[in-house]
Every structure is written in C-alpha cells, then in structure tokens.
Amino acid sequence: MDATWGRGVTEGETVSVGTQPADERAPGLGAQFGRTRAGFVGLFQAHLDLLKAELAEIVGQIKVMAAAAGCALVIALMTGTLLYVGGFLFLGEWVFGSIGWGLVHGLLMGVALIVILVMAIIGARGRAAVASLFLTVLAVIGVALLGGSNVASDAAASFARQLSSPFDSPGLVALLAGALIGAIVFALMFIRIGGRSGFVAGLFLGALIGLPVGWLIGGAPWTWPPAVGFAITLGLILWPILEVVLAWPGLDPAARFAKLYPQQSIDAANETKAWLEEQWQTRRAKLPGR
C-alpha cells in the first residue's frame, strides 16, 4: 500500500494525478513513420520472398519439363530415322527381294528431296516440282512395264536377229538404243538450260547415261520385282534432274534474296539524311556573319 495513503500532504510535497512516465508516452510522428516504414518493408520483403520461392519452384518444374521434352524430341528423331531407314530396307526386302533396293531407294530419295528443297530456297516455283514429279512417275511406270513385261528385251532380241555379225547381239542393240534415246531425251532437257551448248552437252551426257541403262533394260529378261525396283531407282535419279531443268529458266536468285534486304528502310533513311543536309545548308547560309 502507498506510504502516503491515510496521511496528509506535507509542505513541499507534490502529488501527480493522471500522469504517465516519460518512457510510456505516445510516440512522435517520426517514430510512427519509422514503424510504418519498417512494417511496409517487412510486408514487401515477405511478398518478395514468397515470389522468389514460387519462381524457384516454377523454374524447377520448367527444367523438368524441358528435360522431358528434350528426351521426347531425341526419341522422336531416333524413331523417325528408324522408320525412314527401316521402312526402306523392309520394303526393299519384302517387295523387291533384297534390302539393297531399299538402301538405294532411301539414299536417292534423300538426295532428291535435298535438291528440291534447295531449288525451292533459291526461288523455284511449286509447279516445277509438281511437273517433275508427274513426269518422273510416268517414266517409272514406263520403265517398269518395259522391263517387267520383257517388251524391251524381246524387241532387242527380235531386232538383233535381223542384223549381221557383230551387231546381232541383243545386248549390243539394247546398248545402242539406250544411248540414242538417252541422248535425245537429255538434249531436249538441257536445251532449256544452256541453249545450243546445253543441247550438245545433253547429247553427250544422255548417250553416256543411256548406254548402261539401255543395256540393263533390254539386254536380258527381267522378272517383275527387280524390274519395278530398277524403275524406281531410275525415277529417283531422274526426279531432281527434271526439277532443275524445269525450274532453271524461271530462277532469279537476286530477286529471291532481295526480299531479305531492308531496301525500303535504307532508301527512307537516305532520303531523310539528304533532307536534313539540305535543311542544314539552308539554315547555315542564313546565320549572321555568313
């Protein structure tokens, strides 16, 4: 109990009623601002820490997803390669009796597609690719019929019997016929590319290619599977050649790649530069002392 309770107040003694110690008084404006700022910084830091934690978790999930996607892409590429290579080898063995046909067809198909894509890059039109494919299909069908039905070999043998030695060999007749037909076909194709010089080059190249092709088609009897396989082989060789021949006259690489050059922006910048120089010279002439 307070010692002053029940006794009077002596002289010189004061009693404070309703007052608080100095350390318990309300804080000032600066202290309140400091506390508010500290609370705001703490709240902001808490949100920032939460965001960092969530971003770290999201980045971890993205890494896992990216790794899975990369593995899926690699597996897809491997599967596509296996399907391409294995498909050609399987068809070569199943349809034509030898995986060698599948290997040759797959290789030539890849080369043909590369040539066609390169021609498209430098500006070849789509109709040239369609026309080359159509002519190739016709050539494959024709060669397959000539070989599989043995029309070519029978005709070469029949014609050879009418000749005297040493030209009475069906193989020699087929050889010469192939050279003649190849020379005519390639001369007509190459004249589109190089004019007269292309015609002469086509005669020589066509005869050179036609010699073995004619001998293979008409020099001996065929059965249907290898005849069709041989026809497809010739078609895959002929396809990119026809693509180049048909697309060549319409090629304009300069115009094709000019679209990749920002010519309009450069011209506009040059015009602006010339206008600014003209304005500078005009204003400079009006300066005092000039």
Secondary structure, DSSP 4 states (H G I P E B T S, - for coil): --TTTTSPPPTT-----S---GGGSPP-HHHHHHHHHHHHHHHHHHHHHHHHHHHHHHHHHHHHHHHHHHHHHHHHHHHHHHHHHHHHHHHHHHHHS-HHHHHHHHHHHHHHHHHHHHHHHTT--HHHHHHHHHHHHHHHHHHHHHHHTTHHHHHHHHHHTTSPTTS--HHHHHHHHHHHHHHHHHHHHHHHHHHHHHHHHHHHHHHHHHHHHHHHHHSS---HHHHHHHHHHHHHHHHHHHHHHHHGGG--HHHHHHTTS-HHHHHHHHHHHHHHHHHHHHHHHTSTT-
